[in-house]
Amino acid sequence: MRPALEVADIFRRHGDAFRAAQGDRLTGVQKRVMAAIEACRTAALGGHVEQCDRCREIRVAYNSCRNRHCPKCQGLARLQWLADRRAELLPVPYFHVVFTVPAPVAAIALQNKAVVYDILFKAAAETIRTIGADPKHLGAETGMIAILHTWGQTLTHHPHVHCIVPGGGIGPDGRFITCRPGFFLPVRVLSRLYRRLFLERLQAAFEAGDLTFCGDLARLREPSAFGAHIQPLRSVEWVVYAKRPFGGPRQVLDYLGRYTHRVALANSRLLACENGRVRFRWTDHRARHKGKAMTLDAGEFIRRFLLHVLPHGFRRIRHSGFLANACRTAKLAQIRTALEALEPPSPAKPRDYRERYALLTGHRIDRCPRCGGCMVDLGLPLPRHRPALQPAPRCDSS
């Protein structure tokens, strides 16, 4: 059922005024994301006509934009990704480690998303790999799934990486070495190595001319100013924290289901859009996770939402170590042999997108809402339709 209010509704009501106010400050990717969300599941993207084979009920189904920033288009992708990960779970404890960056680094990241977010991923992965390989700690090759989030509860810019890590790794002799119960790797050691690795990569990016600065950060173009900006960060503690280990594979998947394929704000959190202001729910984790409501001007709401649009083609979910794409299948088989664990059953292969939807969600979209009959595609595609004098929305489906 459609929510009473969607991000798309806010964009349609206030998007033109926002675009006019922002002018050249909006990037091409941000403009395309706005256009895609506005057009999603409307006549602008076309569709097809279905008819019930029993009661002859007619239904028009409009196409989705499939943009990864659209709140309506991530559900099926998330379920498919989870189904693929379910087949890769191991009978070992799993841990959740979060890597964050200080505010001065987050400010640089906002103007250099692709470069700094990539550094965040690589520094986190190298930290887990290095400490895990140290015989003083685990002495094994680790694996990791890393998921980038760039937002806080109130849509402010807060880049951090959530890492799901199996509790052990492949030892030099091929055996699987399990970590101590309830403990993966020492957080303080992780934090200090991560800080060093991150700042080394950030300095290298600056020296290579890969960073750009404008506005309040324009002064950082000078090497002396950049050095003075990051020097204090070498001595402060960077926040790396490990949550309690998951209770089992089902808890791992439940967690991943909440964190993968998310956008900055789900439609379900929206409360109202009235008199040019948007009201939405948020959770104040500093006040014992108390639920609260925040109201922003529509323009400010859209600005904050667009802060979290990723560069075109940027991968926000990455696998490393023995879970890396290039070696995952072989190394998981090796680990299961070492653990004497059974291979998971192969997932069923659906015939078409309707059966795929039913397998992943447990619901059928080919059932007539009136009589329960089967909705049949009449083979009558609806062409894209848009009002005159408006440019066609360009939908980035990356």
N, C-alpha and C positions, 0 to 999 in steps of 0.2 A: 504494500500500500504506500502511496506517495506521501512523504511527510508534509505537514501543513506549510512548512517554509523550507526552502532550499537555498544554498549558496547561489544557484543559478537565478533564482528570483531576485536576489539582491543585485547581482550583476546586471540583470535586465532592467531593473528600475533605476539604478544609479551608475551603471557602467559608463554611459556616454559622458555624463558630467565628470566622472573621475578621469576618464581618458583626456578630456579637454583640459582639465586642471593640471594633469601631469605633463602633457606635451611630450617632449623628447626624452623625458626621464624614464618612461616605460621602455623596457627592452622588447625586441621582437618576439621572444619566447613568451614573455608575460602577456603581450597582446594576443598571441595565438591561444594561450591557455584561457583567457577570458572569453574569446570568441567560441572556443570549443565547448566550454561549460554552458554558455548561453544557448548554444544550438543543440546541446545533447538531448536526444529523444524528443525532438520537435520536427516539424515539416522541413526545417532548414537542411536536415541531413537525409531526407528521404526515408523510405521504409517499405513495407509490404502489407498486403491485405490477406487476412486469414478468414476462413469460414468453418463453422462447426458442421461436421458431417451428419449430425443428428437433427438439431433444431434450426440450422442454417443461420445462426447468429454470426454477424460480421464484426471483425475486430481489426483495427488498424494498429500496426506495430511500427513505431518509428525507430530509426537506428540510433545507436549510442555513439558518442564521440570517441570512446576508448582512450581518452587522454588520462595519463597516470595521475594527474592532479585533480581529476574530477571526482567529487564525493560519490557519484552514482555508478562509477565505472570500475571500481576496484574489487567488488565482492567476488565475482567469479574468478578473476585472476588470483585473488588471495586463496580461494578454496583449491584451485588447481595446484598452486605452489605448495600448499600444505599437504595435499595428497602426494605430491612428489617427494616431499621431505619425510612423510610418514614411512615410506619405503626405505629410508636411509637411517632410521633411528637405531641406536645400539643399546644393548641391555646394560648400560652403565649410568652413573649419575651425570646430570648435566648442570652446568653453572651459568650464571648470568653476570657478566662483567660490563660495566659502563665506563666509557672514556669520554671526558668532557674537555673543554678548553676554557681558559680564562677570558674575561670580557675583552681585554685589548686584542687578543687573537681573534675573537668572534667578530670584532669590528673590521679587521683586515679580511676575514673570510667573507663578509657580506659584499665586499667589492671585488673579491677574487674567488668566487664559489668553486669553480672547477679545480683550481690549483690547491686551495687550502682544504677543501673537503677530501680531495685525494690524499693529501698529506695525512689527514686525520685517519683515514682507513689504513694507510700503509704503516704509520707509526704504531697504531693499535695492534695490527697483525704481527708486526715484527717484535713488538714487546712480548706478546703471548708466546710467540715461537721461541724467542731467545731465552726467556726465563724458564719456559717449559723444557727446553733442551738441556738446561744446566743440571748436571748430576746432583747438585746440592738441593734441588727442588723436585724435579720429576725425572729428568734424564730421558726424555722421549719426544717424538715428533707429535705435536698437538694438531687439532683441527678446530675450525671456528666458522660460524656464520655471523657476519657483521651487518647491521642494519642502521642506516643513517637516519636520524631525526634532526630537524633544524628548528623546531618550535618548542616553546613552553605552553602552558595551559592558556595563557592570555594572548597567544599568537605572536609573542615577542621572539626575537632571533636568539636561539639557544642551541647551537650545533653540538651534537653528541652522537656517539655510536654505541648501540646496544649489541653486545656480543653473546652468542649462545655457544658454550664451549663444552664438549664432552669431557668428563672427568678422568682423563688419562690420555695416553698416547702410545705410539708404536716405538718400542725400545730398539736399541742397536741390533739385538739378536732376533728381531721380528716379533717378539712377544708383546702383548698389550699390557702396559704398566698402568695400574689404576692408582689414582691419587688417594691421599688419606681421607677417611670418611668425613664428610662435611667441610672439607677444606681443599681448595684448588691450588692457588698460588698466593704468596704474600702480597697484599695490596700495596704496601709502602714501597716494596721493591719494584712492583709494576709501575707505580706512579712516577718514580724517579727516572727509570729507564725511558718510559714513555715521554716524559718532559724533555729529556735530552735528545731523543730521536726526532721528536716533532720540531724542536727549535733548530736542530741541525738541518733538517729538510727545508724549513721555512727560510733560513738564512741562505741556503743554496738556491732556492727559488728566487729570492731577491737579487742575488749576485748574477743569476742567469737572465735577469730582466723579465721574469715571468709574472711579476706582481705589478698591478697598476693601482694608483692612489688618486683620489679626487676629493673635493669638498673638504671636510674637516681633517682628512688624512693626507692631504696633498703634500704636507711638509715631510712625510715619510719617504718621499722620493729621494731625499738626500741620505747617503749612507750613514752619516753621523746621527741623524735624527732617527733613522730606522734602528740603528744599534742601541740608541738610548731608549727607544720604545720597548724593545724586547729584553733589554738587560735585566730589569727587575723580575722578569718572569723566570729567570734561571734559578732564583732562590726561593720562590714561593711554592707552596704545595699545590700540585695540580690534582683536581678531584678525579680519582679513579675508585670506584667502589664495586664490591661484589655482593650480590644479594644471596639469600639463602638458596642452597641447591634445590632444584625441582624435585617433587615427590616421585616422579616417574615419567615415562614417555608421554602419557596423556597430558600431563601438566606442561610439558615442553611445547606440545602442539597447541594447547590452549593459549599459552603465552605468545607463541609466534603468531597465532591468529589475531591477537590484539595489536601486534606491533608491525607486522609486515603489510605492505600495500596501503598504509594509512596516508591520509592527507592531513593538512594542518588542522582542519576542523571538519568534523562530520556533520551532516545535515541534522542528525538527531540532537545536536547540542544547541541548535538555534531556537530561540524563544519568540522573538518578534522583530519586525522591521516596520517601524512607524515613525512618521514625521522626520524622516531623514536619519534615523538612528537605528542601530542594530543591537539587539540584546541576546546574549548567549550564556550558556552554562559553562562554568569552569571549576576545577577542583583545586583548592588551596592546600597544597601538601605541607605547608609550614604551620597550618592550623589544624593539624590532625586530620588531614584529608577532607576538610569540610567543603561541602558543595556551595558554590556562590554563583551570582549572576553579575555579568559585566555589560555595560552599555557603551557603545562607541558610535561616533558619527559614521555614517555609511562609507564615506571616503576613507576614513582611517581604518575601518574594518577591511575594506578591499586592499588598502595598502599593506596591512599586516598579512593578509592572506597571501598576497603576491610575493612577500619577502621569501617565501618558502618554495617558490618555483625553481626547479633545478635546471642547470644548463642542459641543452639538448643532448641526448645520448648518454648522460651521466648515469652510471650504475649505482643505485642506492642500496642494493643488497649484494654482498660479496661473500665468497667462500674462499678459505685459505687453509694451508696445511694439508692434512690428509683428506679434507673435505673440498679441496680445490677442484674445479671442474675437470682439469686435465687428468687427474689421477684418482678421483673419488671412487669410481666403480671398482677398480682393482684393489685399492687400499681398504675399502669397506669389506670386500670379500676376504682379504687377508686378516682383518681384525675379527670378523665373524668366525673364521677358522680357528684363530688363536683362542677365542672365547667359547668355542664349541656352541655357537649360536646358530639357529636356523635362518635360512634366507627368508625374507618376508615374501608373502604371496604377490604375484604380479597383479597390478590393478587391471580392472576390466577396461577394454577399449570401446568407447562409445561409437555408434554409427554416425551420429550427427550432433550438432550443437544442442539440440533439445534433449537427447539422451545424456549428453555430457552434463548438462545443467541438472538433470534429475539425479545422476549418480553423485554429483558433488553436493547438492543441496537437500536431496530427499523430496523435492517438490517438482511437479511437472508443469511446464509452461504451455504444453499443448492440450490442456484440458479446458473445455468450455466453461466459463464462469457461471453460465446459466443452467446447463443441464448435465455437465460432466462429460459430454462427448469429446471427440478429438477435433482440435482446430487444425485445418489443413491449409497450407499455403496455396493460394489461388494462382500463384505465378504472375501476379500483377504488381511489379515493383513500382513504388511511388517515387518519382523523380524529386530531386532536391528542390525546395521552394524557399525563396527568400523575398522579402519586400523589395520593391524597386529602389534603385539608387543606393543599396547597401552592398558592400563588398562581401564576397563569399567568405565564410569562416574557414580559416586554415587550421586544421586539427592536427596537432603534434601528437601522434600516438605512441611516442617512444616510451 
